[in-house]
Amino acid sequence: DVYKRQKLTEDKKLSIQKSATDAVRLASKLGSKLEHYLLRKLIDSGYAVDFHKEHTLVNTKLQIDLFVRDNNIAIEVDGPSHFAPVWGEEVLKRNITYDQKKEGLIIGKGWHLIRVQQQKDFSKTRADFLFEKLRNAIVQIIDSNSNTVLSLTIED
């Protein structure tokens, strides 16, 4: 256990855990570095984008991370806590359930969905690579004009 190796007091452990939880909550409200980066790149590419759009999905407080208005494309940027037990198995199960619910609501509206998995810390090189994949997916959706669920992953 990492805490035992560092010989931290119980108060220090709780303090670190609280700080980490607070940081994650703040990032979920303000957006991650990758979300902000993709937002800027999409806007620079001429797309009209809503950021952390709320109250779009009926009777929920679920937010859409990035929403390309003119084409009804929802983009969800999922950090590790969406596919790995970063905060424990229970939190992972809850995140997966919320993601499935959100996906169903988005597709149910006839919108398109692109899921972006961020597996590593932010780097401009990976973000540029990911943006190219995202832009290609958006073009593919616009050209095909069908409901499409895509999952994009930052390569390790």
Secondary structure, 3 states (H helix, E strand, C coil): CHHHHHCCCHHHHHHHHHHHHHHHHHHHHHCCHHHHHHHHHHHHCCCCEEEEECCCCCCCCCCEEEEEHHHCEEEEEECHHHCCCCCCHHHHHHHHHHHHHHHHHHHHCCCEEEEEECCCCCCHHHHHHHHHHHHHHHHHHHHHCCCCEEEEECCC
